[in-house]
Amino acid sequence: MKAPKVEFSIASINRIFPMIHFFLNPTKKQWDWSNAIYKNYPELKSKLLTVKDKNKRKEIEYHFFLDVFKKEKNELEKSAKRFQKDWDKINDKVMLVLSEVIEQEWPEKDRTIHGRTSLNPICPRYIKQRTFDVFYKCSHARMKAITMHEILHFIYFEKWKKVFPKTKQREFDSPYLVWKLSEMVPGIILNDDKFQKIFKHKHRPYKEYEKLKIEGKPLLSYLQNFYDNRKDFADFLKQSWKFVKKHEKEINSI
């Protein structure tokens, strides 16, 4: 099939609010991303400071972002247009190299991947929906890095399902170990010379994974070695999965 196309549009408040609310109110099993939102919307933190009731907090959050959406709708639309124009220059090359490196054809369902220009400074992806969010204030470089990272997940998990067909769909999301590994490897895969020739950028995983050491060595150095010495991409996945399962306790401690 032809290379999939990323199409950018603005994300409505009702589509993005559930995830924003989730990030603002993490469970004990989830990483706390709330400060990333408060950093961009400090006035929201002031509004919520003394509010303890969960329903009241949710109501305040919703109306706050609804107001921001109304004020910033034109900027959201401008960002969607500039993102589209900039991304179109590299779309086909990125898609083809992703398929080549991961050794996986893009499935028919991926004719179109939806990039939503969003008020959410945290940029989640939705595997089933083939959708991801990009913060509307992102620079061109940051937008490209996020888009490459998120679309990598879509084809990566297609390959994963072939190598590990018994994996349940829910494991592709937090807090499962399958998800954690998927967030460790983008910095390794996207720093491959084949991607750097298209868009020169130092891709990095979450800082928590960069800092983690296993038996005195950086966790990511083991995964990099598996990648550099892989027989094929399936071999890289198998070695990496075996390693993170062996060290699941250390990984889950962060």
LINJOTA-V110411 format. One record per residue. N is the residue number from 1. RES is the residue in one letter. PSI is psi in whole degrees, -180 to 180 (999 if undefined). Layout:
BEGIN
N&RES&PSI ; N&RES&PSI
END
This chain:
BEGIN
1&M&163 ; 2&K&160 ; 3&A&135 ; 4&P&157 ; 5&K&132 ; 6&V&125 ; 7&E&123 ; 8&F&139 ; 9&S&172 ; 10&I&149 ; 11&A&124 ; 12&S&157 ; 13&I&-37 ; 14&N&-26 ; 15&R&-37 ; 16&I&-20 ; 17&F&-42 ; 18&P&-39 ; 19&M&-37 ; 20&I&-45 ; 21&H&-40 ; 22&F&-45 ; 23&F&-31 ; 24&L&-19 ; 25&N&65 ; 26&P&151 ; 27&T&174 ; 28&K&-27 ; 29&K&-12 ; 30&Q&150 ; 31&W&149 ; 32&D&108 ; 33&W&5 ; 34&S&-35 ; 35&N&-30 ; 36&A&-33 ; 37&I&-46 ; 38&Y&-31 ; 39&K&-37 ; 40&N&-22 ; 41&Y&68 ; 42&P&-29 ; 43&E&-25 ; 44&L&-41 ; 45&K&-39 ; 46&S&-40 ; 47&K&-31 ; 48&L&-7 ; 49&L&-43 ; 50&T&7 ; 51&V&120 ; 52&K&-32 ; 53&D&126 ; 54&K&-43 ; 55&N&-39 ; 56&K&-41 ; 57&R&-45 ; 58&K&-40 ; 59&E&-43 ; 60&I&-44 ; 61&E&-47 ; 62&Y&-49 ; 63&H&-30 ; 64&F&-50 ; 65&F&-27 ; 66&L&-42 ; 67&D&-43 ; 68&V&-41 ; 69&F&-44 ; 70&K&-40 ; 71&K&-34 ; 72&E&9 ; 73&K&-42 ; 74&N&-39 ; 75&E&-37 ; 76&L&-43 ; 77&E&-40 ; 78&K&-41 ; 79&S&-42 ; 80&A&-40 ; 81&K&-43 ; 82&R&-34 ; 83&F&-45 ; 84&Q&-48 ; 85&K&-42 ; 86&D&-41 ; 87&W&-36 ; 88&D&-27 ; 89&K&-26 ; 90&I&-2 ; 91&N&-57 ; 92&D&-40 ; 93&K&-45 ; 94&V&-46 ; 95&M&-42 ; 96&L&-39 ; 97&V&-37 ; 98&L&-45 ; 99&S&-40 ; 100&E&-49 ; 101&V&-42 ; 102&I&-9 ; 103&E&52 ; 104&Q&126 ; 105&E&145 ; 106&W&130 ; 107&P&161 ; 108&E&-33 ; 109&K&-12 ; 110&D&30 ; 111&R&-39 ; 112&T&131 ; 113&I&134 ; 114&H&119 ; 115&G&118 ; 116&R&121 ; 117&T&120 ; 118&S&157 ; 119&L&-11 ; 120&N&115 ; 121&P&-16 ; 122&I&132 ; 123&C&83 ; 124&P&165 ; 125&R&156 ; 126&Y&104 ; 127&I&-50 ; 128&K&-40 ; 129&Q&-9 ; 130&R&50 ; 131&T&146 ; 132&F&160 ; 133&D&145 ; 134&V&129 ; 135&F&132 ; 136&Y&-17 ; 137&K&5 ; 138&C&146 ; 139&S&170 ; 140&H&-43 ; 141&A&-43 ; 142&R&-40 ; 143&M&-45 ; 144&K&-42 ; 145&A&-45 ; 146&I&-45 ; 147&T&-44 ; 148&M&-43 ; 149&H&-46 ; 150&E&-41 ; 151&I&-26 ; 152&L&-43 ; 153&H&-39 ; 154&F&-48 ; 155&I&-30 ; 156&Y&-46 ; 157&F&-24 ; 158&E&-43 ; 159&K&-42 ; 160&W&-43 ; 161&K&-29 ; 162&K&-37 ; 163&V&-38 ; 164&F&73 ; 165&P&-15 ; 166&K&-2 ; 167&T&134 ; 168&K&146 ; 169&Q&-38 ; 170&R&-22 ; 171&E&-9 ; 172&F&-4 ; 173&D&165 ; 174&S&144 ; 175&P&23 ; 176&Y&154 ; 177&L&-34 ; 178&V&-44 ; 179&W&-44 ; 180&K&-43 ; 181&L&-40 ; 182&S&-23 ; 183&E&-9 ; 184&M&-35 ; 185&V&-19 ; 186&P&-39 ; 187&G&-28 ; 188&I&-49 ; 189&I&-48 ; 190&L&-12 ; 191&N&1 ; 192&D&142 ; 193&D&-30 ; 194&K&-34 ; 195&F&-37 ; 196&Q&-28 ; 197&K&-26 ; 198&I&-45 ; 199&F&105 ; 200&K&112 ; 201&H&139 ; 202&K&100 ; 203&H&137 ; 204&R&146 ; 205&P&-175 ; 206&Y&142 ; 207&K&-27 ; 208&E&-37 ; 209&Y&-31 ; 210&E&-35 ; 211&K&-24 ; 212&L&132 ; 213&K&142 ; 214&I&119 ; 215&E&42 ; 216&G&-4 ; 217&K&148 ; 218&P&133 ; 219&L&-46 ; 220&L&-21 ; 221&S&-32 ; 222&Y&-45 ; 223&L&-37 ; 224&Q&-40 ; 225&N&-41 ; 226&F&-40 ; 227&Y&-46 ; 228&D&-28 ; 229&N&20 ; 230&R&147 ; 231&K&-39 ; 232&D&-180 ; 233&F&-34 ; 234&A&-38 ; 235&D&-41 ; 236&F&-45 ; 237&L&-43 ; 238&K&-45 ; 239&Q&-42 ; 240&S&-42 ; 241&W&-42 ; 242&K&-40 ; 243&F&-48 ; 244&V&-31 ; 245&K&-40 ; 246&K&-33 ; 247&H&30 ; 248&E&-38 ; 249&K&-47 ; 250&E&-41 ; 251&I&-42 ; 252&N&-9 ; 253&S&-13 ; 254&I&999
END
